[in-house]
Amino acid sequence: MSLRDRIPDQLKISEDIIAITMEDDVSVYPTSDYVLVEISHKAGRINIPKISGTLRGLVKDDKRYVAIRGFGFKGVGLAVRVAHELKIRESKFTYLMTFDTFDATDPETNRPVTSVQIIVMPPE
């Protein structure tokens, strides 16, 4: 089974443009199958070690899928930094991750914003 086959259907990116509706720099949306973390294109300073530590527990201990979505230039950079921090802090196993890009729109400007989704999969 490929990594893409393991992605929950709700997290598969289609050709649709996603609207950015978040009001905070970082928003968390837990579901029964996965946890979605979104990082705004307008984000200021965020606590990357704290976020990656929390995500580590969700993936490693709770065996949950975690999707990190970063919107726009700032959000993409911060999402990649969170995934990188998560990966370098772990020494007992290797995280499996998939990366996808997609388009989103900022409702205030109605302009397209290139975005990334990183899915971190629990160890089997």
N, C-alpha and C positions, 0 to 999 in steps of 0.2 A: 504494500500500500504506500503510495507516495504521500509526501507531506501535504500537498494540496487536497488530497482525498480526505484527510483528517480534519480539515477546517469545517467548523459548524456552518450549516447553510446560511444562517442569519449573518455571518461575517464574510461571506463571499461577495467580492466587489463585482458589480455589474457595470454597465455603461452609463447608468444613471448618475446625475450630478447630485451630490449630497449637499444639503443646506446646512450651514454652520449656525446652530441655534444656541450655543452655550454662552453663559453669562460670566463664568469664572475662567481663570487661567487654565485650570485643570478640572475636568469633570469626570466622575466615576459612575458607571451604570452597571451594577451587578445583575446578572440573570442566573437562572439555574444551571445553564450550560457553560457560561463564560463571564468574564468581567471585561467591560469596555472602558478604557481610559482615553479621554480626548484631551489634547493639548492645543490651546488656542493659538491662532496666528498673531494675536495681540498679547501673548503671555509676557509677563515680566520675569522676575527671578522666581524659580521654583526649586524646591529641595529635592534634587535628583537622587542623592543617597537614600533619603527617606522613602521616596516613591519606589525605587528599585528594591529596597528591603521589603516593603509591603508586597510587591509583586512576586518576589522570590518565595515568600510564604504561601501565596495563593497557588503558584505553579508547583512548587516542590512538595509542600506539605498537604495542601488541599486538593492537588491534582486537577486544578482548574485551567482552562484555556484563558489566556489574557491577550486582548487586542489593544495595542497602543496606536492611537490615531493622532497624527500631528498635521495640523492645517497650516498651509503657507510656509514661508521661509523660516520663521521662528519656530513654529510648531514642529516642522519636519526635523530641524536640527535638535530640538529638545527631545523628541521622540526617539531619535537615533541615539542620543546620549543616554537616555534611560535604558534602552535595550543594551547598549554597550556596557554600562555600569552593572546591569544585571548579569551579563555574561562574564565579566572579568572578576566579579566577586565570588563566583562559584568554582569550587575546585573538585567537587565529588562527581559531577556529571556534566555533560555538554547539553546546553539548551538547544532545542530544535526551534527554528524560527522561519517564518515566511515573510516576504516583503512584497507589497503591492503599492502602486501609485494610483491615484484617482483624482478626479476634479471635484472641487467643492465650490460653493458660492457664498460670499459674505452678503447677507440680506441688506446691509446698510449701503454697500456700493454696487451690488449685483454683478461684481466682477468675478471671473473664475480664479480659484486659488489652487495651485498644485499641492497635493497632500499625499501622505504616506500612511499605510496601515502595516504594522508589524504584529504578527501573531506569534505568541510564545506558547509552545505546546508542552504539556507535562511529560515527564519521562514515562516510558512504557514499562 
